[in-house]
Amino acid sequence: MKRQISLAILVLGLALIASFGINQSKTSALVDTPWGPDRTTFTWDDPAPYATFNSITDNPQLGDERNFVRVRELKDGEKYGDSVKLEAGKTYEVYIYYHNNADAHEVGKTAIGIADGAAVKSSFPATVKAGKKATVTAKIFASDTDPLEVWDGAYLEPTEDLYLRYIPGTAIIHNGGALNGQSIGPDYLFGDGALLGYNKFSGILPGCNEYAGYITYQLFADKPGFNISKSVVGDSTTVTAGDIVTFKVRYENTGTMDQTKVVIKDVLPEGLEYVAGSAKLYNNNLTEGKSVNDDIISENGMNIGDYAGGSGWAEVTYQVHVREDVNCGEELTNAATVSTDDGNKTAGLTLTVTGDNCNVVVKTCATNPEMEGCQELPNTGPLEVVMAVIIIAGIGGGGYYLYRTKRTLKTAENVAKGEDITTKEAKTKSSSQKPDNMVK
């Protein structure tokens, strides 16, 4: 037979649930959320005859209690739901409802209906990836309930890669007893479990809506980010040998989370020499600047401290000397690097050497074989050279070519053999011709 509940208790119960379920969406647990285990269910009018958690399917405010973990963006009018979109720089609130469903009139305050060692614990991911659902979960458990533990979760849907961090002091218990508004230690809530209770954290939780309650805590969506730039004070990147140049490296924390132990390092090229003692650090707290050590050019770089997300900045200025032996037109390129726990970034800068004091580099084929005119010509012998001349001459006068062909070819062959044409022809003429005054 349907149990009769006094009007006073019914009104009290509904009032408490209404206060617990502010901005709730009445939903069912039978949605795509990680809840469990499958268990015997009950109704508001026909509760359980033993201690069990969150098994009523028609809670007037929540709907199905198996869906007891909800989440929302923390802003006025925003309702709790089974999922929420995550964006950098925004705060979100997790809601965990608990209710021992034991019948208040039959066994709610007896050993059968009292949950002993009742506790709750929760977890959330430290990092979430864009486009991939993540889950915030909670588990309610005790030493004598059936089942011994129940669990549920809600989805987090990030629009970009983010970090999630718990906001200290926001884990609060809400109920109708003396514990209402008390803080819950995160080491317990996110560890082995935080004890529940009514007037104190005893782990004793009788059956009935009167002893139900919920826990809330807040998460902040963080996104790391920073920028780095390198410049020359005075803006000119054209230098001459012997110049003193002042470099400036600027770091800005553009993310939503703090960055600690930020390190700046610069690697100077040959041609530039660091001026010892010239480094100065400027930041949010050192607007007038402060002289610092020379670690910026060391192997490990310079630790410039910690910087707040969204507002932290720093600049390091330092001087370099352009060496006297640099070459005209030489380009001196170097890069500064900022290292954080969230990654590294590098910014480069190039100085161009000009002027009368720099070394003039004379380029030769030996040092610059790619210069025009430095490529080797085809390797040709004396016969090939002569034949090329003959062919060119023949193109200019065909008749003359026919007349001289045999003699030219013979001459070319002699050249190829290494004979002296002039000498040979002189000998020939000497032996074939006699002077007019010679006596026969």
C-alpha positions in Angstrom: 0.0 0.0 0.0 1.3 3.5 -0.8 2.9 5.0 2.2 1.3 8.1 3.6 3.7 11.0 4.3 2.6 13.8 6.6 2.0 17.2 4.9 4.6 18.9 7.1 7.4 16.5 6.1 6.4 16.6 2.4 6.5 20.4 2.4 9.8 20.5 4.2 11.3 17.9 1.8 10.2 19.7 -1.3 11.5 23.0 0.1 14.9 21.5 0.8 15.2 19.9 -2.6 14.2 23.1 -4.3 17.0 25.0 -2.4 19.5 22.3 -3.4 18.4 22.3 -7.0 18.7 26.0 -7.8 19.2 26.4 -11.6 18.9 22.7 -12.2 17.7 21.1 -15.4 15.4 18.2 -14.6 16.9 15.4 -16.6 17.3 11.6 -16.7 20.4 9.6 -16.0 19.8 7.6 -19.1 21.9 9.9 -21.3 25.4 9.5 -22.7 27.2 10.2 -19.4 29.4 7.8 -17.4 27.1 6.8 -14.6 26.7 3.5 -12.7 26.3 0.9 -11.6 23.0 -0.5 -12.8 20.9 -0.8 -9.7 17.4 -1.1 -8.3 15.5 2.1 -8.6 12.8 3.7 -6.6 10.3 6.6 -6.7 9.7 9.7 -4.6 6.5 8.1 -3.2 8.0 4.6 -2.8 11.5 5.0 -1.5 14.0 2.2 -0.6 13.6 -0.1 2.3 17.4 0.0 2.9 20.3 2.5 2.7 21.1 3.3 -0.9 22.3 6.4 -2.7 20.8 8.3 -5.6 18.4 5.7 -6.9 15.1 7.6 -7.1 14.1 8.3 -10.7 11.4 11.0 -10.2 13.0 13.5 -7.8 10.6 16.5 -8.1 13.6 18.9 -8.8 16.3 16.8 -10.3 14.5 14.1 -12.1 16.6 10.9 -12.2 19.0 11.0 -9.2 21.4 8.6 -11.1 22.3 11.7 -13.0 23.7 13.5 -10.0 26.8 15.3 -11.4 26.1 18.5 -13.3 28.2 21.4 -14.5 27.7 24.9 -15.7 29.5 28.1 -16.6 29.5 30.3 -13.5 27.3 33.3 -14.5 23.9 34.6 -13.5 21.0 32.6 -14.8 23.1 29.7 -16.1 21.6 26.3 -15.4 23.5 23.1 -14.5 23.5 20.5 -17.2 25.2 17.3 -18.4 27.8 19.1 -20.5 29.3 22.5 -20.9 31.5 24.3 -23.5 34.9 25.3 -22.1 36.6 28.6 -23.1 39.8 30.1 -21.8 39.5 32.6 -19.0 36.1 31.4 -17.8 35.0 29.8 -14.5 32.8 26.7 -14.2 31.0 25.1 -11.3 30.6 21.4 -10.6 27.5 20.2 -8.7 27.3 16.8 -6.9 24.0 15.7 -5.4 23.7 13.1 -2.7 20.6 11.5 -1.1 20.2 8.4 1.0 17.0 7.0 -0.4 16.0 4.9 2.6 12.3 5.3 3.7 12.3 7.9 6.5 9.3 6.3 8.2 10.3 2.6 8.0 14.1 2.3 8.2 15.5 5.8 7.5 16.9 6.3 11.0 17.6 2.7 11.9 20.8 0.7 11.3 19.3 -0.6 8.1 18.6 2.8 6.7 21.6 4.7 8.0 24.6 5.0 5.7 27.9 4.6 7.6 31.2 5.9 6.4 29.4 8.0 3.7 31.8 10.0 1.6 32.2 11.7 -1.7 35.1 12.1 -4.0 35.5 13.8 -7.4 38.0 14.2 -10.2 38.6 16.3 -13.3 41.2 16.3 -16.0 44.2 18.7 -15.7 44.3 19.2 -19.4 41.7 19.0 -22.2 42.2 19.0 -25.9 40.2 20.9 -28.5 37.4 18.9 -30.0 37.7 16.0 -27.5 35.2 15.5 -24.7 36.6 15.2 -21.2 34.7 14.2 -18.1 34.3 15.5 -14.6 33.2 12.6 -12.3 32.1 12.0 -8.8 31.6 8.9 -6.6 29.4 8.5 -3.5 30.1 5.5 -1.3 29.6 4.0 2.2 30.4 0.9 4.0 26.8 -0.5 4.3 24.8 0.7 1.3 23.5 -1.3 -1.6 25.3 -0.8 -3.9 28.4 0.2 -1.9 29.2 3.0 -4.4 27.5 4.9 -7.2 29.1 7.2 -9.7 28.2 9.7 -12.4 29.9 12.3 -14.6 29.3 15.3 -16.8 31.0 16.3 -20.1 33.5 19.1 -20.7 33.7 20.2 -24.3 36.8 22.5 -24.9 36.9 24.7 -28.0 40.8 24.8 -27.7 43.5 23.1 -25.7 43.2 24.2 -22.1 44.3 23.5 -18.6 41.8 23.1 -15.8 42.6 24.1 -12.2 40.6 24.0 -9.0 39.9 27.4 -7.5 41.0 27.1 -3.8 38.3 27.4 -1.2 35.4 26.8 -3.5 34.6 23.2 -2.5 31.5 23.7 -0.3 28.8 21.4 1.2 25.2 22.5 1.2 22.5 20.9 3.4 19.9 21.6 6.0 22.2 21.1 9.0 25.1 22.8 10.7 27.5 21.8 8.0 25.7 24.1 5.5 28.2 26.4 3.8 31.3 24.6 5.3 34.4 24.1 3.2 35.6 20.7 2.1 39.3 20.1 2.0 40.4 19.5 -1.6 42.9 16.9 -0.5 40.0 14.8 0.6 37.5 15.6 -2.1 40.0 14.9 -4.8 41.8 12.2 -2.9 40.4 9.2 -1.0 37.1 11.0 -0.3 35.5 13.6 2.0 33.2 12.4 4.7 29.5 13.5 4.5 27.2 14.3 7.4 24.5 16.6 8.7 25.8 18.6 11.6 29.4 17.4 11.3 31.6 15.5 8.9 31.0 12.2 10.6 30.2 9.9 7.7 26.8 9.1 9.3 23.9 9.9 6.9 20.3 8.8 7.8 17.8 8.1 5.1 15.3 10.8 4.0 15.4 13.9 1.9 15.9 15.9 5.1 19.6 14.7 5.2 20.2 15.1 1.5 22.6 17.8 0.2 25.1 18.7 -2.5 28.7 19.8 -3.0 29.9 22.4 -5.4 33.3 23.4 -6.5 34.7 25.7 -9.2 37.2 25.2 -12.0 39.0 27.8 -14.0 39.9 27.2 -17.7 43.5 28.3 -18.3 45.3 28.7 -21.5 49.1 29.3 -21.5 50.5 31.8 -24.0 53.3 34.3 -24.4 55.0 36.4 -27.0 58.7 37.3 -27.5 60.3 40.0 -29.6 63.9 41.2 -30.2 64.9 44.6 -31.4 67.6 47.2 -31.5 67.3 50.3 -29.4 67.2 53.0 -32.0 65.7 50.6 -34.6 68.7 50.7 -37.0 70.1 47.4 -38.0 72.9 48.8 -40.1 76.2 48.9 -38.2 79.9 49.6 -38.7 82.9 48.0 -37.2 83.5 49.2 -33.6 79.9 50.1 -33.0 78.2 49.5 -29.6 74.7 48.2 -30.2 71.9 47.9 -27.5 69.6 44.9 -27.9 66.2 44.6 -26.3 64.3 41.3 -25.7 60.7 41.6 -24.6 58.5 38.9 -23.1 54.7 39.1 -22.5 52.5 36.6 -20.8 49.4 36.6 -23.0 47.8 33.5 -21.5 45.4 33.1 -18.6 47.8 31.3 -16.3 50.9 32.4 -14.4 54.3 31.3 -15.8 57.1 30.7 -13.3 60.9 30.7 -13.6 60.9 32.3 -17.1 64.3 32.1 -18.7 65.8 34.3 -21.5 68.9 33.3 -23.4 70.7 34.9 -26.3 73.4 33.3 -28.6 75.7 35.8 -30.2 77.4 35.1 -33.6 81.0 35.7 -34.4 81.5 39.3 -35.0 79.6 40.4 -31.9 81.0 40.6 -28.4 78.8 41.0 -25.3 79.6 44.1 -23.2 80.0 42.8 -19.6 77.8 44.4 -17.0 75.4 46.0 -19.5 72.3 43.9 -18.8 69.2 45.6 -17.2 65.8 44.0 -16.4 62.5 45.8 -16.6 59.1 44.4 -15.7 55.8 45.1 -13.9 57.6 45.8 -10.6 60.8 47.2 -12.1 59.6 49.9 -14.4 62.8 52.0 -13.9 65.0 48.9 -14.6 67.6 47.1 -12.5 71.1 45.9 -13.4 71.3 42.2 -13.5 74.0 39.5 -14.1 75.3 38.5 -17.5 73.6 35.1 -17.6 71.6 36.0 -20.7 74.5 34.8 -22.8 75.3 31.8 -20.5 74.5 28.2 -21.4 71.5 28.1 -19.1 70.3 31.6 -19.7 68.9 34.2 -17.3 66.0 33.4 -14.9 63.9 36.6 -14.9 61.2 35.3 -12.4 57.5 34.7 -12.4 54.8 36.5 -14.4 51.0 36.7 -14.0 48.8 35.5 -16.8 47.4 38.2 -19.0 49.4 41.1 -17.6 53.0 40.0 -16.8 55.8 41.4 -19.0 59.5 41.8 -18.9 62.3 43.4 -21.0 66.0 42.8 -20.9 68.4 45.2 -22.5 72.1 44.6 -23.0 74.9 45.8 -25.2 77.2 44.2 -27.8 80.3 45.4 -29.5 80.7 45.0 -33.3 84.2 43.6 -33.8 86.8 45.6 -35.7 87.6 42.7 -38.1 84.1 42.2 -39.4 83.8 42.2 -43.2 81.9 44.8 -45.3 78.4 43.5 -46.2 78.5 40.8 -43.6 75.2 39.9 -41.9 75.4 39.1 -38.2 72.3 37.1 -37.2 71.5 36.0 -33.7 68.4 34.7 -31.8 67.0 35.1 -28.4 64.9 32.4 -26.8 62.4 32.5 -23.9 61.8 29.2 -22.1 58.7 28.5 -19.9 57.0 25.4 -18.5 54.6 25.8 -21.4 57.2 25.8 -24.1 59.9 27.9 -25.8 59.8 30.7 -28.4 62.6 32.3 -30.4 63.0 35.7 -32.0 65.9 36.5 -34.4 67.5 39.7 -35.6 70.1 40.5 -38.3 72.7 43.3 -38.3 74.3 44.4 -41.6 77.9 45.7 -41.6 78.7 48.7 -43.7 81.0 51.8 -43.6 84.7 52.6 -44.1 86.1 50.7 -41.1 85.0 47.2 -42.1 87.3 44.8 -44.0 86.9 44.8 -47.7 86.8 41.3 -49.0 88.3 40.8 -52.5 86.5 38.0 -54.1 88.6 35.7 -56.4 87.7 32.5 -58.4 89.7 30.6 -55.8 87.5 31.8 -52.9 84.2 32.3 -54.9 84.2 29.8 -57.8 80.5 30.5 -58.4 81.3 34.0 -59.7 80.7 34.7 -63.3 83.7 33.8 -65.5 85.1 31.4 -62.9 83.7 28.2 -64.5 86.2 26.0 -66.4 86.1 25.9 -70.2 86.1 22.6 -72.1 89.5 20.9 -72.2 90.7 21.1 -75.9 94.0 20.0 -77.5 96.0 21.9 -80.2 94.5 19.9 -83.1 91.0 20.7 -82.0 91.8 24.4 -81.7 93.4 24.6 -85.2 90.5 22.7 -86.8 88.0 25.1 -85.1 89.9 28.0 -86.7 89.9 26.3 -90.1 86.2 25.7 -89.9 85.4 29.3 -89.0 87.7 30.6 -91.8 86.0 28.2 -94.3 82.6 29.6 -93.5 83.9 33.1 -94.5 85.5 32.1 -97.8 84.6 28.9 -99.6 86.9 29.2 -102.6 90.0 30.0 -100.6 89.1 27.0 -98.4 89.2 24.6 -101.3 92.5 26.0 -102.5 94.2 25.6 -99.1 92.7 22.5 -97.7 95.5 20.0 -98.2 98.2 22.3 -97.0 96.2 23.5 -94.0 95.4 20.0 -93.0 99.1 19.0 -93.2 100.0 22.0 -91.2 97.5 21.1 -88.5 98.8 17.6 -88.3 102.4 19.0 -87.8 101.1 21.2 -85.1 99.5 18.2 -83.4 102.9 16.4 -83.6 104.6 19.3 -81.9 106.7 20.4 -84.9 107.7 24.0 -85.5 106.0 24.9 -88.8 108.1 28.1 -89.4 111.4 26.3 -88.9 110.4 23.4 -91.2 109.2 25.7 -94.0 112.5 27.7 -93.7 114.5 24.6 -94.2 112.5 23.5 -97.2 112.9 26.9 -98.9 116.7 26.9 -98.2 117.3 23.5 -99.9 115.1 24.2 -103.0 116.2 27.7 -103.9 119.7 28.9 -104.8 121.0 32.5 -104.8 121.3 34.2 -108.2 125.1 34.6 -107.7 125.7 30.9 -107.1 128.1 29.3 -109.6 126.7 26.2 -111.3 
